[in-house]
Amino acid sequence: MITIHSTYNFPPFLKGIVRDIRPVWLLEELGMPYQVKWNDVQKAEHKSPEHVRHNPFGKVPAMSDGDFSLFESAAIVNYIADKAGKLIPKAGTRERAVHDQWCFAAVNTVEQPVFDVFVCDTFAKDTPGVAERRANSLANAKARMAVLDKELSDRAYIAGSAFSAADVMMVTVLAYARAPEILADAPHVRAYLERCTSRPAYQKALALQGKGPG
């Protein structure tokens, strides 16, 4: 059975943002059996030797499937979808290349400026130079949203007409867009987020996140 190594006892405002929601959401979409190994953030259990065996960076998520371990949320999501043979195109096809393109775009092109605005507003708001840093990141984030809005103007999901693992990645990256001005001029992105986050599997994953043992 697949085990997702997750955390609990993190600040409440991080709910929906901690990256362990990604594989759990996908598993719920697929209806695959899984279990969660909880790590108490307050006790730094995610830095323990046991957890570092699964993720050498001491981060979450990590995944174990029998004696096989994997870290990095995009790698885990694609592995799970491949294992199920659902919500992901067949490897080696052009459709799969497009799918993976959007997974990589989520964590490389979109996440960085959106996440930095979030950091400026939550963790770095009293640091010197933060206003200029935020303004630059906000401009970049809005530029990324303009591109996504155009892409989503003629299709329901990021990689095509059907929901896929790529949407798990993109939607959870967009969860960092807590500053309302990021999405203000992106109506198609807002509709896309509503469409995806209203899915029952997402709601189940969100309810589970940070729940902890017991």
Biotite code that builds the C-alpha atoms (Angstrom):
import biotite.structure as struc

atoms = struc.array([
    struc.Atom([0.000, 0.000, 0.000], chain_id="A", res_id=1, res_name="MET", atom_name="CA", element="C"),
    struc.Atom([1.152, 3.515, -0.727], chain_id="A", res_id=2, res_name="ILE", atom_name="CA", element="C"),
    struc.Atom([2.121, 5.607, 2.296], chain_id="A", res_id=3, res_name="THR", atom_name="CA", element="C"),
    struc.Atom([2.186, 9.386, 2.122], chain_id="A", res_id=4, res_name="ILE", atom_name="CA", element="C"),
    struc.Atom([4.499, 10.993, 4.659], chain_id="A", res_id=5, res_name="HIS", atom_name="CA", element="C"),
    struc.Atom([2.788, 14.186, 5.822], chain_id="A", res_id=6, res_name="SER", atom_name="CA", element="C"),
    struc.Atom([2.917, 16.727, 8.626], chain_id="A", res_id=7, res_name="THR", atom_name="CA", element="C"),
    struc.Atom([0.627, 18.142, 11.276], chain_id="A", res_id=8, res_name="TYR", atom_name="CA", element="C"),
    struc.Atom([0.770, 20.856, 13.948], chain_id="A", res_id=9, res_name="ASN", atom_name="CA", element="C"),
    struc.Atom([1.643, 23.485, 11.360], chain_id="A", res_id=10, res_name="PHE", atom_name="CA", element="C"),
    struc.Atom([0.092, 27.008, 11.508], chain_id="A", res_id=11, res_name="PRO", atom_name="CA", element="C"),
    struc.Atom([-3.576, 26.974, 10.397], chain_id="A", res_id=12, res_name="PRO", atom_name="CA", element="C"),
    struc.Atom([-3.013, 29.522, 7.615], chain_id="A", res_id=13, res_name="PHE", atom_name="CA", element="C"),
    struc.Atom([-0.888, 26.929, 5.785], chain_id="A", res_id=14, res_name="LEU", atom_name="CA", element="C"),
    struc.Atom([-3.822, 24.565, 5.322], chain_id="A", res_id=15, res_name="LYS", atom_name="CA", element="C"),
    struc.Atom([-4.327, 23.967, 1.614], chain_id="A", res_id=16, res_name="GLY", atom_name="CA", element="C"),
    struc.Atom([-0.776, 25.107, 0.900], chain_id="A", res_id=17, res_name="ILE", atom_name="CA", element="C"),
    struc.Atom([1.449, 22.407, 2.393], chain_id="A", res_id=18, res_name="VAL", atom_name="CA", element="C"),
    struc.Atom([2.477, 20.275, -0.558], chain_id="A", res_id=19, res_name="ARG", atom_name="CA", element="C"),
    struc.Atom([1.443, 16.924, 0.913], chain_id="A", res_id=20, res_name="ASP", atom_name="CA", element="C"),
    struc.Atom([-2.100, 17.730, -0.225], chain_id="A", res_id=21, res_name="ILE", atom_name="CA", element="C"),
    struc.Atom([-1.053, 16.973, -3.806], chain_id="A", res_id=22, res_name="ARG", atom_name="CA", element="C"),
    struc.Atom([-0.598, 13.187, -3.675], chain_id="A", res_id=23, res_name="PRO", atom_name="CA", element="C"),
    struc.Atom([-3.468, 12.776, -1.217], chain_id="A", res_id=24, res_name="VAL", atom_name="CA", element="C"),
    struc.Atom([-5.830, 14.633, -3.552], chain_id="A", res_id=25, res_name="TRP", atom_name="CA", element="C"),
    struc.Atom([-4.774, 12.449, -6.457], chain_id="A", res_id=26, res_name="LEU", atom_name="CA", element="C"),
    struc.Atom([-5.180, 9.247, -4.444], chain_id="A", res_id=27, res_name="LEU", atom_name="CA", element="C"),
    struc.Atom([-8.685, 10.342, -3.492], chain_id="A", res_id=28, res_name="GLU", atom_name="CA", element="C"),
    struc.Atom([-9.481, 11.064, -7.151], chain_id="A", res_id=29, res_name="GLU", atom_name="CA", element="C"),
    struc.Atom([-8.264, 7.604, -8.106], chain_id="A", res_id=30, res_name="LEU", atom_name="CA", element="C"),
    struc.Atom([-9.945, 5.791, -5.219], chain_id="A", res_id=31, res_name="GLY", atom_name="CA", element="C"),
    struc.Atom([-6.664, 4.024, -4.430], chain_id="A", res_id=32, res_name="MET", atom_name="CA", element="C"),
    struc.Atom([-5.992, 2.683, -0.940], chain_id="A", res_id=33, res_name="PRO", atom_name="CA", element="C"),
    struc.Atom([-3.317, 4.560, 0.984], chain_id="A", res_id=34, res_name="TYR", atom_name="CA", element="C"),
    struc.Atom([-2.215, 5.437, 4.461], chain_id="A", res_id=35, res_name="GLN", atom_name="CA", element="C"),
    struc.Atom([-0.667, 8.536, 5.990], chain_id="A", res_id=36, res_name="VAL", atom_name="CA", element="C"),
    struc.Atom([2.451, 8.626, 8.142], chain_id="A", res_id=37, res_name="LYS", atom_name="CA", element="C"),
    struc.Atom([2.140, 11.755, 10.260], chain_id="A", res_id=38, res_name="TRP", atom_name="CA", element="C"),
    struc.Atom([5.143, 13.857, 11.297], chain_id="A", res_id=39, res_name="ASN", atom_name="CA", element="C"),
    struc.Atom([4.714, 16.446, 14.053], chain_id="A", res_id=40, res_name="ASP", atom_name="CA", element="C"),
    struc.Atom([6.197, 19.730, 12.825], chain_id="A", res_id=41, res_name="VAL", atom_name="CA", element="C"),
    struc.Atom([6.463, 21.057, 16.373], chain_id="A", res_id=42, res_name="GLN", atom_name="CA", element="C"),
    struc.Atom([8.729, 18.130, 17.245], chain_id="A", res_id=43, res_name="LYS", atom_name="CA", element="C"),
    struc.Atom([10.643, 18.390, 13.953], chain_id="A", res_id=44, res_name="ALA", atom_name="CA", element="C"),
    struc.Atom([9.745, 14.798, 13.133], chain_id="A", res_id=45, res_name="GLU", atom_name="CA", element="C"),
    struc.Atom([10.048, 15.642, 9.435], chain_id="A", res_id=46, res_name="HIS", atom_name="CA", element="C"),
    struc.Atom([13.774, 16.158, 10.111], chain_id="A", res_id=47, res_name="LYS", atom_name="CA", element="C"),
    struc.Atom([14.194, 12.819, 11.869], chain_id="A", res_id=48, res_name="SER", atom_name="CA", element="C"),
    struc.Atom([16.482, 10.103, 10.471], chain_id="A", res_id=49, res_name="PRO", atom_name="CA", element="C"),
    struc.Atom([13.405, 7.968, 9.803], chain_id="A", res_id=50, res_name="GLU", atom_name="CA", element="C"),
    struc.Atom([11.780, 10.609, 7.596], chain_id="A", res_id=51, res_name="HIS", atom_name="CA", element="C"),
    struc.Atom([15.039, 11.626, 5.918], chain_id="A", res_id=52, res_name="VAL", atom_name="CA", element="C"),
    struc.Atom([15.288, 8.063, 4.627], chain_id="A", res_id=53, res_name="ARG", atom_name="CA", element="C"),
    struc.Atom([12.280, 8.915, 2.454], chain_id="A", res_id=54, res_name="HIS", atom_name="CA", element="C"),
    struc.Atom([13.065, 12.577, 1.740], chain_id="A", res_id=55, res_name="ASN", atom_name="CA", element="C"),
    struc.Atom([16.719, 13.537, 2.264], chain_id="A", res_id=56, res_name="PRO", atom_name="CA", element="C"),
    struc.Atom([15.805, 17.233, 2.393], chain_id="A", res_id=57, res_name="PHE", atom_name="CA", element="C"),
    struc.Atom([13.594, 16.711, 5.454], chain_id="A", res_id=58, res_name="GLY", atom_name="CA", element="C"),
    struc.Atom([10.532, 18.030, 3.633], chain_id="A", res_id=59, res_name="LYS", atom_name="CA", element="C"),
    struc.Atom([7.049, 16.745, 2.873], chain_id="A", res_id=60, res_name="VAL", atom_name="CA", element="C"),
    struc.Atom([5.625, 15.053, 1.044], chain_id="A", res_id=61, res_name="PRO", atom_name="CA", element="C"),
    struc.Atom([7.455, 11.807, 0.666], chain_id="A", res_id=62, res_name="ALA", atom_name="CA", element="C"),
    struc.Atom([5.979, 8.547, -0.523], chain_id="A", res_id=63, res_name="MET", atom_name="CA", element="C"),
    struc.Atom([6.781, 4.926, 0.129], chain_id="A", res_id=64, res_name="SER", atom_name="CA", element="C"),
    struc.Atom([5.363, 2.050, -1.868], chain_id="A", res_id=65, res_name="ASP", atom_name="CA", element="C"),
    struc.Atom([6.651, -1.118, -0.287], chain_id="A", res_id=66, res_name="GLY", atom_name="CA", element="C"),
    struc.Atom([10.431, -0.791, -0.232], chain_id="A", res_id=67, res_name="ASP", atom_name="CA", element="C"),
    struc.Atom([10.421, 2.043, -2.797], chain_id="A", res_id=68, res_name="PHE", atom_name="CA", element="C"),
    struc.Atom([10.611, 5.663, -1.653], chain_id="A", res_id=69, res_name="SER", atom_name="CA", element="C"),
    struc.Atom([10.107, 8.858, -3.629], chain_id="A", res_id=70, res_name="LEU", atom_name="CA", element="C"),
    struc.Atom([10.152, 12.568, -2.861], chain_id="A", res_id=71, res_name="PHE", atom_name="CA", element="C"),
    struc.Atom([9.151, 15.753, -4.735], chain_id="A", res_id=72, res_name="GLU", atom_name="CA", element="C"),
    struc.Atom([5.408, 16.190, -5.096], chain_id="A", res_id=73, res_name="SER", atom_name="CA", element="C"),
    struc.Atom([5.320, 16.259, -8.916], chain_id="A", res_id=74, res_name="ALA", atom_name="CA", element="C"),
    struc.Atom([7.321, 13.039, -9.136], chain_id="A", res_id=75, res_name="ALA", atom_name="CA", element="C"),
    struc.Atom([5.024, 11.399, -6.580], chain_id="A", res_id=76, res_name="ILE", atom_name="CA", element="C"),
    struc.Atom([1.867, 12.567, -8.353], chain_id="A", res_id=77, res_name="VAL", atom_name="CA", element="C"),
    struc.Atom([3.030, 11.257, -11.718], chain_id="A", res_id=78, res_name="ASN", atom_name="CA", element="C"),
    struc.Atom([4.179, 7.957, -10.192], chain_id="A", res_id=79, res_name="TYR", atom_name="CA", element="C"),
    struc.Atom([0.799, 7.386, -8.565], chain_id="A", res_id=80, res_name="ILE", atom_name="CA", element="C"),
    struc.Atom([-1.116, 8.247, -11.728], chain_id="A", res_id=81, res_name="ALA", atom_name="CA", element="C"),
    struc.Atom([1.119, 5.955, -13.797], chain_id="A", res_id=82, res_name="ASP", atom_name="CA", element="C"),
    struc.Atom([0.643, 3.167, -11.282], chain_id="A", res_id=83, res_name="LYS", atom_name="CA", element="C"),
    struc.Atom([-3.130, 3.546, -11.553], chain_id="A", res_id=84, res_name="ALA", atom_name="CA", element="C"),
    struc.Atom([-3.064, 4.031, -15.310], chain_id="A", res_id=85, res_name="GLY", atom_name="CA", element="C"),
    struc.Atom([-5.534, 6.894, -14.933], chain_id="A", res_id=86, res_name="LYS", atom_name="CA", element="C"),
    struc.Atom([-5.590, 10.699, -15.042], chain_id="A", res_id=87, res_name="LEU", atom_name="CA", element="C"),
    struc.Atom([-2.337, 10.756, -16.997], chain_id="A", res_id=88, res_name="ILE", atom_name="CA", element="C"),
    struc.Atom([-1.535, 10.054, -20.657], chain_id="A", res_id=89, res_name="PRO", atom_name="CA", element="C"),
    struc.Atom([0.561, 7.062, -21.633], chain_id="A", res_id=90, res_name="LYS", atom_name="CA", element="C"),
    struc.Atom([4.314, 7.591, -21.336], chain_id="A", res_id=91, res_name="ALA", atom_name="CA", element="C"),
    struc.Atom([6.088, 8.354, -24.583], chain_id="A", res_id=92, res_name="GLY", atom_name="CA", element="C"),
    struc.Atom([3.129, 10.058, -26.244], chain_id="A", res_id=93, res_name="THR", atom_name="CA", element="C"),
    struc.Atom([2.790, 13.680, -27.276], chain_id="A", res_id=94, res_name="ARG", atom_name="CA", element="C"),
    struc.Atom([-0.171, 13.957, -24.925], chain_id="A", res_id=95, res_name="GLU", atom_name="CA", element="C"),
    struc.Atom([2.078, 12.881, -22.055], chain_id="A", res_id=96, res_name="ARG", atom_name="CA", element="C"),
    struc.Atom([4.699, 15.444, -23.055], chain_id="A", res_id=97, res_name="ALA", atom_name="CA", element="C"),
    struc.Atom([2.052, 18.181, -22.920], chain_id="A", res_id=98, res_name="VAL", atom_name="CA", element="C"),
    struc.Atom([0.819, 16.903, -19.566], chain_id="A", res_id=99, res_name="HIS", atom_name="CA", element="C"),
    struc.Atom([4.331, 16.907, -18.103], chain_id="A", res_id=100, res_name="ASP", atom_name="CA", element="C"),
    struc.Atom([4.984, 20.334, -19.609], chain_id="A", res_id=101, res_name="GLN", atom_name="CA", element="C"),
    struc.Atom([2.192, 21.766, -17.457], chain_id="A", res_id=102, res_name="TRP", atom_name="CA", element="C"),
    struc.Atom([3.398, 19.934, -14.342], chain_id="A", res_id=103, res_name="CYS", atom_name="CA", element="C"),
    struc.Atom([6.835, 21.474, -14.817], chain_id="A", res_id=104, res_name="PHE", atom_name="CA", element="C"),
    struc.Atom([5.339, 24.874, -15.621], chain_id="A", res_id=105, res_name="ALA", atom_name="CA", element="C"),
    struc.Atom([3.389, 24.775, -12.370], chain_id="A", res_id=106, res_name="ALA", atom_name="CA", element="C"),
    struc.Atom([6.400, 24.202, -10.124], chain_id="A", res_id=107, res_name="VAL", atom_name="CA", element="C"),
    struc.Atom([8.965, 26.171, -12.128], chain_id="A", res_id=108, res_name="ASN", atom_name="CA", element="C"),
    struc.Atom([7.296, 29.053, -13.993], chain_id="A", res_id=109, res_name="THR", atom_name="CA", element="C"),
    struc.Atom([4.140, 29.753, -11.995], chain_id="A", res_id=110, res_name="VAL", atom_name="CA", element="C"),
    struc.Atom([5.032, 28.874, -8.425], chain_id="A", res_id=111, res_name="GLU", atom_name="CA", element="C"),
    struc.Atom([8.081, 31.069, -7.893], chain_id="A", res_id=112, res_name="GLN", atom_name="CA", element="C"),
    struc.Atom([6.517, 34.567, -8.222], chain_id="A", res_id=113, res_name="PRO", atom_name="CA", element="C"),
    struc.Atom([3.178, 33.556, -6.691], chain_id="A", res_id=114, res_name="VAL", atom_name="CA", element="C"),
    struc.Atom([4.896, 31.922, -3.735], chain_id="A", res_id=115, res_name="PHE", atom_name="CA", element="C"),
    struc.Atom([7.183, 34.911, -3.246], chain_id="A", res_id=116, res_name="ASP", atom_name="CA", element="C"),
    struc.Atom([4.217, 37.277, -2.929], chain_id="A", res_id=117, res_name="VAL", atom_name="CA", element="C"),
    struc.Atom([2.832, 34.909, -0.284], chain_id="A", res_id=118, res_name="PHE", atom_name="CA", element="C"),
    struc.Atom([6.180, 34.931, 1.542], chain_id="A", res_id=119, res_name="VAL", atom_name="CA", element="C"),
    struc.Atom([6.338, 38.722, 1.427], chain_id="A", res_id=120, res_name="CYS", atom_name="CA", element="C"),
    struc.Atom([2.836, 38.986, 2.892], chain_id="A", res_id=121, res_name="ASP", atom_name="CA", element="C"),
    struc.Atom([3.282, 36.392, 5.636], chain_id="A", res_id=122, res_name="THR", atom_name="CA", element="C"),
    struc.Atom([6.889, 35.757, 6.634], chain_id="A", res_id=123, res_name="PHE", atom_name="CA", element="C"),
    struc.Atom([8.900, 38.710, 5.316], chain_id="A", res_id=124, res_name="ALA", atom_name="CA", element="C"),
    struc.Atom([6.539, 41.662, 5.642], chain_id="A", res_id=125, res_name="LYS", atom_name="CA", element="C"),
    struc.Atom([8.772, 43.472, 8.159], chain_id="A", res_id=126, res_name="ASP", atom_name="CA", element="C"),
    struc.Atom([12.086, 42.898, 6.361], chain_id="A", res_id=127, res_name="THR", atom_name="CA", element="C"),
    struc.Atom([13.985, 45.723, 4.640], chain_id="A", res_id=128, res_name="PRO", atom_name="CA", element="C"),
    struc.Atom([13.197, 46.132, 0.952], chain_id="A", res_id=129, res_name="GLY", atom_name="CA", element="C"),
    struc.Atom([10.140, 43.888, 1.057], chain_id="A", res_id=130, res_name="VAL", atom_name="CA", element="C"),
    struc.Atom([7.885, 46.420, -0.701], chain_id="A", res_id=131, res_name="ALA", atom_name="CA", element="C"),
    struc.Atom([10.086, 46.472, -3.811], chain_id="A", res_id=132, res_name="GLU", atom_name="CA", element="C"),
    struc.Atom([10.536, 42.711, -3.696], chain_id="A", res_id=133, res_name="ARG", atom_name="CA", element="C"),
    struc.Atom([6.775, 42.194, -3.438], chain_id="A", res_id=134, res_name="ARG", atom_name="CA", element="C"),
    struc.Atom([6.053, 44.615, -6.277], chain_id="A", res_id=135, res_name="ALA", atom_name="CA", element="C"),
    struc.Atom([8.454, 42.782, -8.589], chain_id="A", res_id=136, res_name="ASN", atom_name="CA", element="C"),
    struc.Atom([7.067, 39.366, -7.684], chain_id="A", res_id=137, res_name="SER", atom_name="CA", element="C"),
    struc.Atom([3.480, 40.593, -7.993], chain_id="A", res_id=138, res_name="LEU", atom_name="CA", element="C"),
    struc.Atom([4.156, 41.924, -11.492], chain_id="A", res_id=139, res_name="ALA", atom_name="CA", element="C"),
    struc.Atom([5.659, 38.572, -12.484], chain_id="A", res_id=140, res_name="ASN", atom_name="CA", element="C"),
    struc.Atom([2.795, 36.658, -10.879], chain_id="A", res_id=141, res_name="ALA", atom_name="CA", element="C"),
    struc.Atom([0.193, 38.717, -12.726], chain_id="A", res_id=142, res_name="LYS", atom_name="CA", element="C"),
    struc.Atom([2.064, 38.153, -15.989], chain_id="A", res_id=143, res_name="ALA", atom_name="CA", element="C"),
    struc.Atom([1.939, 34.399, -15.382], chain_id="A", res_id=144, res_name="ARG", atom_name="CA", element="C"),
    struc.Atom([-1.784, 34.637, -14.624], chain_id="A", res_id=145, res_name="MET", atom_name="CA", element="C"),
    struc.Atom([-2.379, 36.487, -17.882], chain_id="A", res_id=146, res_name="ALA", atom_name="CA", element="C"),
    struc.Atom([-0.822, 33.593, -19.783], chain_id="A", res_id=147, res_name="VAL", atom_name="CA", element="C"),
    struc.Atom([-2.790, 30.985, -17.829], chain_id="A", res_id=148, res_name="LEU", atom_name="CA", element="C"),
    struc.Atom([-5.997, 32.941, -18.314], chain_id="A", res_id=149, res_name="ASP", atom_name="CA", element="C"),
    struc.Atom([-5.509, 32.894, -22.076], chain_id="A", res_id=150, res_name="LYS", atom_name="CA", element="C"),
    struc.Atom([-4.713, 29.164, -22.026], chain_id="A", res_id=151, res_name="GLU", atom_name="CA", element="C"),
    struc.Atom([-7.816, 28.390, -19.968], chain_id="A", res_id=152, res_name="LEU", atom_name="CA", element="C"),
    struc.Atom([-10.117, 30.546, -22.071], chain_id="A", res_id=153, res_name="SER", atom_name="CA", element="C"),
    struc.Atom([-10.882, 27.679, -24.447], chain_id="A", res_id=154, res_name="ASP", atom_name="CA", element="C"),
    struc.Atom([-10.547, 24.558, -22.307], chain_id="A", res_id=155, res_name="ARG", atom_name="CA", element="C"),
    struc.Atom([-11.711, 23.375, -18.908], chain_id="A", res_id=156, res_name="ALA", atom_name="CA", element="C"),
    struc.Atom([-8.439, 21.953, -17.619], chain_id="A", res_id=157, res_name="TYR", atom_name="CA", element="C"),
    struc.Atom([-4.801, 22.835, -17.936], chain_id="A", res_id=158, res_name="ILE", atom_name="CA", element="C"),
    struc.Atom([-3.679, 19.980, -20.202], chain_id="A", res_id=159, res_name="ALA", atom_name="CA", element="C"),
    struc.Atom([-6.904, 19.505, -22.172], chain_id="A", res_id=160, res_name="GLY", atom_name="CA", element="C"),
    struc.Atom([-10.621, 18.877, -21.877], chain_id="A", res_id=161, res_name="SER", atom_name="CA", element="C"),
    struc.Atom([-10.373, 16.337, -19.029], chain_id="A", res_id=162, res_name="ALA", atom_name="CA", element="C"),
    struc.Atom([-9.115, 16.625, -15.458], chain_id="A", res_id=163, res_name="PHE", atom_name="CA", element="C"),
    struc.Atom([-5.643, 15.143, -15.016], chain_id="A", res_id=164, res_name="SER", atom_name="CA", element="C"),
    struc.Atom([-2.754, 14.885, -12.588], chain_id="A", res_id=165, res_name="ALA", atom_name="CA", element="C"),
    struc.Atom([-1.417, 18.117, -14.100], chain_id="A", res_id=166, res_name="ALA", atom_name="CA", element="C"),
    struc.Atom([-4.404, 19.930, -12.591], chain_id="A", res_id=167, res_name="ASP", atom_name="CA", element="C"),
    struc.Atom([-3.487, 18.628, -9.151], chain_id="A", res_id=168, res_name="VAL", atom_name="CA", element="C"),
    struc.Atom([-0.126, 20.312, -9.559], chain_id="A", res_id=169, res_name="MET", atom_name="CA", element="C"),
    struc.Atom([-1.344, 23.580, -11.068], chain_id="A", res_id=170, res_name="MET", atom_name="CA", element="C"),
    struc.Atom([-4.260, 24.111, -8.684], chain_id="A", res_id=171, res_name="VAL", atom_name="CA", element="C"),
    struc.Atom([-2.173, 23.492, -5.561], chain_id="A", res_id=172, res_name="THR", atom_name="CA", element="C"),
    struc.Atom([0.490, 25.897, -6.831], chain_id="A", res_id=173, res_name="VAL", atom_name="CA", element="C"),
    struc.Atom([-2.209, 28.515, -7.392], chain_id="A", res_id=174, res_name="LEU", atom_name="CA", element="C"),
    struc.Atom([-3.239, 28.018, -3.757], chain_id="A", res_id=175, res_name="ALA", atom_name="CA", element="C"),
    struc.Atom([-0.379, 30.371, -2.897], chain_id="A", res_id=176, res_name="TYR", atom_name="CA", element="C"),
    struc.Atom([-2.249, 33.202, -4.646], chain_id="A", res_id=177, res_name="ALA", atom_name="CA", element="C"),
    struc.Atom([-3.742, 34.526, -1.430], chain_id="A", res_id=178, res_name="ARG", atom_name="CA", element="C"),
    struc.Atom([-3.219, 38.149, -2.455], chain_id="A", res_id=179, res_name="ALA", atom_name="CA", element="C"),
    struc.Atom([-6.436, 39.042, -4.323], chain_id="A", res_id=180, res_name="PRO", atom_name="CA", element="C"),
    struc.Atom([-4.704, 41.235, -6.896], chain_id="A", res_id=181, res_name="GLU", atom_name="CA", element="C"),
    struc.Atom([-2.881, 38.224, -8.374], chain_id="A", res_id=182, res_name="ILE", atom_name="CA", element="C"),
    struc.Atom([-6.108, 36.784, -9.803], chain_id="A", res_id=183, res_name="LEU", atom_name="CA", element="C"),
    struc.Atom([-8.052, 40.024, -10.186], chain_id="A", res_id=184, res_name="ALA", atom_name="CA", element="C"),
    struc.Atom([-7.645, 40.133, -13.964], chain_id="A", res_id=185, res_name="ASP", atom_name="CA", element="C"),
    struc.Atom([-7.781, 36.378, -14.574], chain_id="A", res_id=186, res_name="ALA", atom_name="CA", element="C"),
    struc.Atom([-11.462, 35.290, -14.637], chain_id="A", res_id=187, res_name="PRO", atom_name="CA", element="C"),
    struc.Atom([-10.754, 32.018, -16.422], chain_id="A", res_id=188, res_name="HIS", atom_name="CA", element="C"),
    struc.Atom([-8.149, 31.081, -13.828], chain_id="A", res_id=189, res_name="VAL", atom_name="CA", element="C"),
    struc.Atom([-10.589, 31.877, -11.034], chain_id="A", res_id=190, res_name="ARG", atom_name="CA", element="C"),
    struc.Atom([-13.274, 29.718, -12.665], chain_id="A", res_id=191, res_name="ALA", atom_name="CA", element="C"),
    struc.Atom([-10.741, 26.938, -13.151], chain_id="A", res_id=192, res_name="TYR", atom_name="CA", element="C"),
    struc.Atom([-9.812, 27.028, -9.472], chain_id="A", res_id=193, res_name="LEU", atom_name="CA", element="C"),
    struc.Atom([-13.462, 26.910, -8.436], chain_id="A", res_id=194, res_name="GLU", atom_name="CA", element="C"),
    struc.Atom([-14.090, 24.003, -10.815], chain_id="A", res_id=195, res_name="ARG", atom_name="CA", element="C"),
    struc.Atom([-11.191, 21.988, -9.438], chain_id="A", res_id=196, res_name="CYS", atom_name="CA", element="C"),
    struc.Atom([-11.400, 22.793, -5.737], chain_id="A", res_id=197, res_name="THR", atom_name="CA", element="C"),
    struc.Atom([-15.110, 21.952, -5.665], chain_id="A", res_id=198, res_name="SER", atom_name="CA", element="C"),
    struc.Atom([-14.302, 18.363, -6.611], chain_id="A", res_id=199, res_name="ARG", atom_name="CA", element="C"),
    struc.Atom([-15.160, 15.947, -3.758], chain_id="A", res_id=200, res_name="PRO", atom_name="CA", element="C"),
    struc.Atom([-11.679, 14.406, -3.804], chain_id="A", res_id=201, res_name="ALA", atom_name="CA", element="C"),
    struc.Atom([-10.068, 17.793, -3.243], chain_id="A", res_id=202, res_name="TYR", atom_name="CA", element="C"),
    struc.Atom([-12.434, 18.534, -0.377], chain_id="A", res_id=203, res_name="GLN", atom_name="CA", element="C"),
    struc.Atom([-11.582, 15.185, 1.238], chain_id="A", res_id=204, res_name="LYS", atom_name="CA", element="C"),
    struc.Atom([-7.856, 15.837, 0.902], chain_id="A", res_id=205, res_name="ALA", atom_name="CA", element="C"),
    struc.Atom([-8.235, 19.338, 2.320], chain_id="A", res_id=206, res_name="LEU", atom_name="CA", element="C"),
    struc.Atom([-10.193, 18.027, 5.309], chain_id="A", res_id=207, res_name="ALA", atom_name="CA", element="C"),
    struc.Atom([-7.517, 15.402, 5.986], chain_id="A", res_id=208, res_name="LEU", atom_name="CA", element="C"),
    struc.Atom([-4.541, 17.727, 5.687], chain_id="A", res_id=209, res_name="GLN", atom_name="CA", element="C"),
    struc.Atom([-2.901, 18.405, 9.023], chain_id="A", res_id=210, res_name="GLY", atom_name="CA", element="C"),
    struc.Atom([-5.372, 16.198, 10.888], chain_id="A", res_id=211, res_name="LYS", atom_name="CA", element="C"),
    struc.Atom([-2.631, 14.161, 12.516], chain_id="A", res_id=212, res_name="GLY", atom_name="CA", element="C"),
    struc.Atom([-2.837, 10.707, 14.107], chain_id="A", res_id=213, res_name="PRO", atom_name="CA", element="C"),
    struc.Atom([-5.806, 9.511, 16.108], chain_id="A", res_id=214, res_name="GLY", atom_name="CA", element="C"),
])
